[in-house]
């Protein structure tokens, strides 16, 4: 379970960095954002 938590934390960190990158560049990736917000609750419940 520790390894799974580590992977989830890494995923969250990477997504946060990606969203920050998009914000700084004035870009958007709506397909990824939709997938992220759909997936994140399932990941967070473990």
PyMOL commands that set and color helices and strands:
alter all, ss='L'
color gray80, all
select helices_A, chain A and resi 2-25+30-44
alter helices_A, ss='H'
color red, helices_A
deselect
rebuild
show_as cartoon
